[in-house]
Amino acid sequence: MTLTRDFFIYMGVDILVWMIVLVSAVFLGKTITLKVLEWAKVPAPRPRVVAGADAATLLAGAEEERAVLRGGLWIGILERIAVAACMMGGQPALISLILGVKGLGRYPELKDNPEASERFLIGTGASILSAIAIGALGYAAVPAIVGLIL
């Protein structure tokens, strides 16, 4: 395999676009997801630590307490990175695996908590769709930018 100038240009553009897409998926995706949740009027969970308890809880009613979905911020970041990487790598079918793992992992927490279920569904949908759009734009941008340069 001969390493030519065109190869290095293509790889440089590819790496740069990958970095831009992954960072954009994290930060722009978070902004879009929070805005969609706000537009949908999904209330943010109100965490409150109960005396003597290690876990935060969500006060759902006067006396009823429900668990807050823990780790949502980090799960969302990793989810958007994985989805954007699937799109940039040309493997969008792998997104179904990401959704399946996330849904199965959250099922025990969601089955008894309708408020959290609504937030989970709307937030996941917005997060996934924003990462798909950003990844698809990046996937299309690489050959377009290389075509302009070469």
Rosetta blueprint (number, residue, H / E / L):
1 M L
2 T L
3 L L
4 T L
5 R H
6 D H
7 F H
8 F H
9 I H
10 Y H
11 M H
12 G H
13 V H
14 D H
15 I H
16 L H
17 V H
18 W H
19 M H
20 I H
21 V H
22 L H
23 V H
24 S H
25 A H
26 V H
27 F H
28 L H
29 G H
30 K H
31 T H
32 I H
33 T H
34 L H
35 K H
36 V H
37 L H
38 E H
39 W H
40 A L
41 K L
42 V L
43 P L
44 A L
45 P L
46 R L
47 P E
48 R E
49 V E
50 V L
51 A L
52 G L
53 A L
54 D L
55 A L
56 A E
57 T E
58 L E
59 L E
60 A L
61 G L
62 A L
63 E L
64 E L
65 E E
66 R E
67 A E
68 V L
69 L L
70 R L
71 G L
72 G H
73 L H
74 W H
75 I H
76 G H
77 I H
78 L H
79 E H
80 R H
81 I H
82 A H
83 V H
84 A H
85 A H
86 C H
87 M H
88 M H
89 G L
90 G L
91 Q L
92 P H
93 A H
94 L H
95 I H
96 S H
97 L H
98 I H
99 L H
100 G H
101 V H
102 K H
103 G H
104 L H
105 G H
106 R H
107 Y H
108 P H
109 E H
110 L H
111 K L
112 D L
113 N L
114 P H
115 E H
116 A H
117 S H
118 E H
119 R H
120 F H
121 L H
122 I H
123 G H
124 T H
125 G H
126 A H
127 S H
128 I H
129 L H
130 S H
131 A H
132 I H
133 A H
134 I H
135 G H
136 A H
137 L H
138 G H
139 Y H
140 A H
141 A H
142 V H
143 P H
144 A H
145 I H
146 V H
147 G H
148 L H
149 I H
150 L L
